[in-house]
Amino acid sequence: MSITGRRVSLRPISLDDCTDRYVQWLRDPEVNQYLETRWVEQTLETVREFVLAVEMDPSSHLMAITDAGTGRHIGNIKLGPVRRHHNYADLSYFIGDRHFWGRGYATEAIQLATRLGFERLGLHRLQAGIYATNIGGARALEKAGFIRDAVLHQQLLGPSGWDDHVWYRLLVEEWQGG
């Protein structure tokens, strides 16, 4: 399941993507400040185990975010788990290569993953939960058309203490690409 946009391509992640560079992203305090992976030491082995586990899970789709021009792996985006009975999936993402921050790459990756979720997986709803202090993540979701749906107060332990968990949604009928 691959898709290419103007500047971003999404393709299934592979063990070839599990590099020291990827591990360094997950160890970088600026990159990982809103990632749940920061609670466990990340190594090449843990990254490979994660990629293999997701590959074995038919309800999850983990994709490498790549620069469309160069093919360079710059981050990841995941749809899943897909909950078929209710026909929705969680969306999570990160741009690990800081050179690509603040330039719209996350927004385009979210838009492409949304297209995959609605057109190829036939989902009714996508949702993404973020830390309230993750301003860049919120901006990317909102620019991609997601709507703030719920706030779970002080549910997450964030970089500066307890943080609200903000949930965004996009229903297929709210989606502008359909």
N, C-alpha and C positions, 0 to 999 in steps of 0.2 A: 504494500500500500504506500505508494510514493506520490508526491504532488509538488509542482514547482510554480512559484509565483514570480513576481517582478525581481525581487532581490533574494528571496529565500526559497530553499527546497527542503522538503521533509522526506525522509526515507527511513525504512526500518533500521534501527540501530543494530550493530553487529559487534562481535568480539573484537574485530579490527579497530573499532572506535574506542575500546578500553585501553587508553594509553596513559602514560605518566602525565601528560597535559590535562587529560580529563580528571585524573586524581587530584592534580594541583588546583583545579577549579573548586572541587568539593572541599579542599582544605583551606581555601582562601577565605578569611573571615568576612571580607566584603561580599564575595559571591555567595557564600553559604548562610549569611545572616538570617535569611527567611526560609531556608531549606531544612526539612526535618532530618536530612542525612547528617547534619552537623552534630547530632547527639551521639554519633558512633564514629570511631576513627575510620577514615576512608583509606583503603589501600587498593592496589591493582586487583588483588584477590576479591575484596568486597564488591568492587565495581563489576567485575566479571560475574560474580555470583548473582548480583542484582539483575544484570542484563540477561543471564541465562534463565533466572526465575521468571522474569517477565515474558521471555520468549515461550516458556512452557505454559503460560497462563492465557488461554484463548479469550479471556474477557478483557485483556489489557493490550494496548498498542503503544509501544515506546518507539519514538522516532528521533533520529538525529536531526537537529536543525543545522542546515549547512548554508553557507554563502553560495547563492546560485551561480555567481560568476567564477568562483575558484573551487567550489566543492569543499571548502574548509569547514570542518565540524566546529560549530560555535556554541552549541547548547543542546538541550533535549526538550521534547514535549511529549506528554503522555495522555492518551485517552483511555480512561479505565480506572477502576474496573467498570465495565459496561454491565449495568443491571437490566437484563433483558425483560424481566417481568414488568418493570416500570419504564423501560426504554429510555434510560438516561445514563450518562457517564460523567465522571469527574475529569477535569482538565487540569493538568499541572505542567509547569514549564520553568526553565531557567536559561538565561544566556550566560555561559561560563566565561567566554572570551570578552573581557571588559572593553576591548576596542570597538565592540558592536553595541555597547550600551547607549541608550538615549537616541538611537537613530532609526527607530521604527521596526527593527528586526523582530522583536518579540511580538509586536502587534501583528505583523504580517504572518508570523508563524501561527499565532492564535487563529487568525482568519483562515489560513489553510487547513489547520486541524479541525476547525468548525465545519468547513466544507466537507472534509472527510467524514466527520461524525454524522452530519445530516444527510449528505448525498450517498455515501458509500455504506455507512453503517445503519442508515435509516432511523437514527435516534430522534426522539421528541424533545429532549432537553439536554443541555450541557451545563455544568456548574463548576465553579472554581472557588476555593476558599483561600483567603490570603490574610496575612497579618495586617491589622489596620495601619500600622506605620510603614508598610511597604507601598510607598507612594508610586514608585515606578511600575510595580506590578498592577496596581489599581488603574493607573493611566493606560497601560497597554490593554487591559481588559475592556475598559470603557471605550477606547478608540476602536476596538474590534467589535463593538456593538453590545457588549455584555451590560447587564443591568444589575445594580446593587439590589440584593434580594433580602438579606438578613444579616443581623449582627448578633453574635454570641459574645456577650460581654466578659472580658477577662478570661477567656478560655485558653489562651496560648501564652507560653512563657517566651517572650520576645527578647530582642537584643538589649532592651532597656527596662525589662521587668514584665509584668503582666500586660497582655495586649488583647484587644478584641479580635475575634475571628470574623472577618467580613466575607460573606458569601455573595457571589455574583452568579447570574443565570443568563441563559439565552435559550428561548424556546424556538422550535423550528419556525413557527408562524411569526416570530419577532425578527427573524434573521433576514438581513437585506440581500444575501447572496442567492436566496432561493426563488 
